[in-house]
Amino acid sequence: MQYVLNHVESGIAEFTLNNPDAMNAMASGMIDELDRGIAAALKDPQVRCLIITGAGRGFCAGADLAGNALTDFGPGISKHIESHFNPLLLRLKESPKPVVCALNGVAAGAGVGLALACDLVIAATTARLILSFVRIGAVLDGGTSYMVHHLAGPMRARMMALLGEPVDAHTALAFGLVSQVVDDGALLVTARQVAGQLAAGPGEAMAMIKQQLTAASNGSYRDALALEARLQGRAFATDDFREGVAAFQERRTPRFGNGTESREA
């Protein structure tokens, strides 16, 4: 079975988790399959933006709890997470290309972590986020301890993690866990429109903006000022910057390239 469907069109690589009968639970091989696809997309100069969504009614139910596969890991689950799931999450979080999650239904457990590793999360009205780990006597993984704490705040993170109750799409928007909520029927159309806008943008500048915002989570104001100055020097040396200024002066829409022809300032 192919657990991840993908295609590239108009500079956008779209990945669909394809285990709908199990709400796209992470069956054996799904994580590695998605990671290989993401890695290939990031190396492809024709790809300028990525979308991740799920088939059927759910986005991703987290770990596959069917059978004994999960419990058989025992303490060995630590190495499995470190060698399989964490590299995928880091690849997404550190991607120089923008990544959009089209949250089409329930995201539970590690599925929440997968969604929040993306840059933008566009949620369908029926979407739900559930930190369900506590329900089975497990602890947070998939980066959820970090992302939910930083995005929603410590009190909301404790509420979600310790109670394990679903958070609906509009509450998730109020918590800062998703960027937009749209009707279910408009989800993919909206996600593709947003991805198209990102794909048409200045690739290298957006990669540096992502770097700045990531650094802002851990550094000081002084560090942010220094990084801004350094990266602005790089941005001013790109063809995209020159095209952006020219388009502004000529009152037209800029035609950005892939940002690869930059020069150090």
C-alpha positions as CSV (number, residue, x, y, z in Angstrom):
1,M,0.0,0.0,0.0
2,Q,1.2,3.5,-0.8
3,Y,0.8,5.4,2.4
4,V,1.7,8.8,1.0
5,L,0.3,10.2,-2.3
6,N,2.1,13.1,-3.8
7,H,2.3,15.2,-7.0
8,V,3.9,18.4,-8.1
9,E,2.1,21.1,-10.0
10,S,2.8,24.8,-10.5
11,G,5.7,24.7,-8.1
12,I,3.7,23.1,-5.3
13,A,4.4,19.6,-4.0
14,E,1.3,18.2,-2.4
15,F,1.5,15.2,0.0
16,T,-1.6,13.3,1.1
17,L,-1.4,10.8,4.0
18,N,-3.2,7.8,2.7
19,N,-4.4,5.5,5.4
20,P,-8.0,6.7,5.6
21,D,-9.5,3.6,7.2
22,A,-7.4,4.2,10.2
23,M,-7.8,8.0,10.1
24,N,-4.3,8.2,8.6
25,A,-2.6,6.7,11.7
26,M,1.1,6.3,11.2
27,A,1.3,2.8,10.0
28,S,4.7,1.2,9.6
29,G,6.5,2.8,6.7
30,M,4.3,6.0,6.5
31,I,6.8,8.2,8.3
32,D,9.7,7.1,6.2
33,E,7.7,7.4,3.0
34,L,6.7,10.9,3.9
35,D,10.2,11.8,4.9
36,R,11.7,10.6,1.6
37,G,9.1,12.5,-0.3
38,I,9.7,15.7,1.6
39,A,13.4,15.4,1.2
40,A,13.1,15.0,-2.5
41,A,10.8,18.0,-2.8
42,L,13.2,20.2,-0.9
43,K,16.0,19.2,-3.3
44,D,13.8,19.8,-6.4
45,P,14.4,23.4,-7.7
46,Q,11.0,23.3,-9.4
47,V,9.3,23.0,-6.0
48,R,8.8,26.3,-4.2
49,C,6.1,25.3,-1.6
50,L,4.7,22.2,0.1
51,I,1.3,21.1,1.2
52,I,0.5,18.3,3.6
53,T,-3.0,16.9,4.1
54,G,-4.9,13.7,4.8
55,A,-7.2,11.4,2.9
56,G,-10.7,10.9,4.1
57,R,-12.1,12.3,7.4
58,G,-9.0,12.7,9.4
59,F,-5.6,14.4,9.0
60,C,-3.6,12.0,11.2
61,A,-4.6,10.0,14.3
62,G,-1.0,9.7,15.5
63,A,0.6,6.4,16.3
64,D,-1.1,3.2,14.9
65,L,-2.6,1.5,18.0
66,A,-3.8,-1.6,16.1
67,G,-2.3,-4.9,17.2
68,N,0.7,-5.2,19.4
69,A,3.2,-3.3,17.2
70,L,3.4,-0.3,19.3
71,T,3.5,-1.9,22.7
72,D,6.1,-4.4,21.5
73,F,8.6,-1.5,21.2
74,G,8.8,-1.0,25.0
75,P,11.7,1.3,25.9
76,G,13.0,0.9,22.3
77,I,10.4,3.4,21.2
78,S,12.8,6.1,22.2
79,K,15.3,5.1,19.5
80,H,12.5,4.6,17.0
81,I,11.3,8.2,17.6
82,E,14.8,9.6,17.4
83,S,15.7,7.8,14.2
84,H,12.4,8.0,12.3
85,F,9.9,10.6,13.4
86,N,12.2,13.3,14.7
87,P,14.2,13.7,11.5
88,L,11.0,14.2,9.6
89,L,9.8,16.9,12.0
90,L,13.1,18.7,11.9
91,R,13.1,18.5,8.1
92,L,9.7,20.2,8.0
93,K,10.5,22.7,10.7
94,E,13.8,23.7,9.2
95,S,12.7,23.6,5.6
96,P,13.8,26.7,3.7
97,K,10.6,26.3,1.6
98,P,7.3,27.2,3.1
99,V,5.1,24.3,4.2
100,V,1.3,24.5,4.5
101,C,-0.8,22.0,6.4
102,A,-4.4,21.5,5.2
103,L,-5.9,20.2,8.3
104,N,-8.9,18.3,7.0
105,G,-10.1,16.5,10.2
106,V,-8.8,15.1,13.5
107,A,-5.1,15.4,14.3
108,A,-4.4,13.4,17.4
109,G,-1.2,12.7,19.3
110,A,1.8,12.9,17.1
111,G,-0.5,14.0,14.3
112,V,-0.7,17.3,16.1
113,G,3.1,17.5,16.1
114,L,3.1,16.9,12.3
115,A,0.6,19.6,11.7
116,L,2.4,22.2,13.9
117,A,5.7,21.5,12.3
118,C,4.3,23.3,9.2
119,D,4.6,27.0,8.7
120,L,0.9,27.6,8.2
121,V,-2.0,25.5,9.4
122,I,-5.3,26.0,7.5
123,A,-8.0,24.1,9.3
124,A,-11.4,22.8,8.1
125,T,-14.3,23.7,10.4
126,T,-14.6,20.1,11.4
127,A,-10.9,19.7,12.3
128,R,-9.9,18.9,15.9
129,L,-6.6,18.8,17.7
130,I,-6.2,16.2,20.5
131,L,-3.2,15.7,22.6
132,S,-4.4,12.2,23.3
133,F,-1.2,10.8,24.8
134,V,-2.4,10.9,28.4
135,R,-5.4,8.7,27.4
136,I,-3.1,5.7,26.9
137,G,-0.6,6.5,29.6
138,A,2.0,7.9,27.3
139,V,3.8,11.3,27.3
140,L,4.0,14.0,24.7
141,D,6.1,13.5,21.6
142,G,6.2,14.7,18.0
143,G,7.4,18.1,19.2
144,T,4.1,18.8,20.8
145,S,5.5,19.7,24.2
146,Y,7.5,22.5,22.5
147,M,5.0,23.7,19.9
148,V,1.8,23.8,21.9
149,H,3.6,25.5,24.8
150,H,5.1,28.1,22.6
151,L,2.0,28.7,20.4
152,A,-0.8,28.4,22.9
153,G,0.9,29.2,26.1
154,P,1.7,27.2,29.2
155,M,-1.7,27.1,30.8
156,R,-3.5,26.0,27.6
157,A,-0.7,23.5,26.9
158,R,-1.2,21.9,30.4
159,M,-5.0,21.8,29.9
160,M,-4.7,20.1,26.5
161,A,-1.9,17.7,27.6
162,L,-3.2,16.7,31.0
163,L,-6.9,16.4,30.1
164,G,-6.5,15.0,26.6
165,E,-9.7,16.7,25.4
166,P,-10.4,17.7,21.8
167,V,-9.9,21.3,20.8
168,D,-12.1,22.4,17.9
169,A,-10.9,24.4,15.0
170,H,-12.2,27.8,16.1
171,T,-10.7,27.3,19.6
172,A,-7.4,26.2,18.1
173,L,-7.5,29.5,16.1
174,A,-8.1,31.5,19.2
175,F,-5.2,29.6,20.9
176,G,-2.9,30.4,18.0
177,L,-2.5,26.8,16.9
178,V,-3.9,27.3,13.5
179,S,-3.6,30.2,11.1
180,Q,-7.0,30.1,9.5
181,V,-10.4,28.2,9.6
182,V,-12.4,27.6,6.4
183,D,-15.4,25.6,5.4
184,D,-14.6,21.9,4.8
185,G,-15.4,22.2,1.1
186,A,-13.0,25.2,0.7
187,L,-10.1,23.7,2.5
188,L,-7.9,22.4,-0.4
189,V,-8.9,25.3,-2.6
190,T,-7.8,27.7,0.1
191,A,-4.6,25.8,0.9
192,R,-3.6,25.7,-2.8
193,Q,-4.3,29.4,-3.2
194,V,-2.1,30.2,-0.2
195,A,0.6,27.8,-1.5
196,G,0.4,29.4,-4.9
197,Q,1.0,32.8,-3.3
198,L,4.0,31.5,-1.4
199,A,5.3,29.7,-4.5
200,A,5.3,33.0,-6.4
201,G,7.1,34.8,-3.6
202,P,10.9,35.5,-3.2
203,G,12.1,32.1,-2.2
204,E,15.4,33.1,-0.5
205,A,13.9,36.0,1.4
206,M,11.2,33.7,2.8
207,A,13.8,31.1,3.8
208,M,15.6,33.9,5.7
209,I,12.4,35.2,7.3
210,K,11.7,31.6,8.5
211,Q,15.2,31.6,10.0
212,Q,14.6,34.9,11.8
213,L,11.3,33.8,13.3
214,T,12.7,30.5,14.5
215,A,15.6,32.3,16.1
216,A,13.2,34.7,17.8
217,S,11.7,31.8,19.7
218,N,15.0,31.2,21.6
219,G,17.1,34.3,21.4
220,S,17.1,37.8,22.8
221,Y,16.0,41.1,21.2
222,R,19.7,42.0,20.8
223,D,20.3,38.7,18.9
224,A,17.3,39.4,16.7
225,L,18.6,42.8,15.7
226,A,22.0,41.4,14.8
227,L,20.4,38.6,12.8
228,E,18.1,41.0,11.0
229,A,21.0,43.2,9.9
230,R,23.1,40.2,8.7
231,L,20.3,38.6,6.7
232,Q,19.1,41.9,5.2
233,G,22.6,42.2,3.7
234,R,22.1,38.8,2.1
235,A,18.6,39.7,0.9
236,F,19.7,43.0,-0.7
237,A,22.2,41.0,-2.8
238,T,19.6,38.8,-4.4
239,D,18.0,39.1,-7.8
240,D,14.6,38.8,-6.1
241,F,15.3,42.0,-4.2
242,R,16.3,43.9,-7.3
243,E,13.2,42.6,-9.1
244,G,10.9,43.5,-6.2
245,V,12.2,47.1,-6.1
246,A,11.9,47.4,-9.9
247,A,8.4,46.1,-9.8
248,F,7.5,48.6,-7.1
249,Q,8.9,51.5,-9.1
250,E,7.2,50.3,-12.3
251,R,3.9,49.7,-10.5
252,R,3.7,46.0,-11.6
253,T,3.6,42.6,-10.0
254,P,7.1,41.3,-9.3
255,R,8.2,38.1,-11.1
256,F,10.4,36.4,-8.5
257,G,12.8,33.6,-9.5
258,N,14.1,30.9,-7.2
259,G,16.4,33.1,-5.4
260,T,19.5,30.9,-6.1
261,E,21.4,33.6,-7.9
262,S,22.3,35.5,-4.8
263,R,25.6,37.1,-3.9
264,E,27.0,37.8,-0.4
265,A,26.9,41.4,0.5
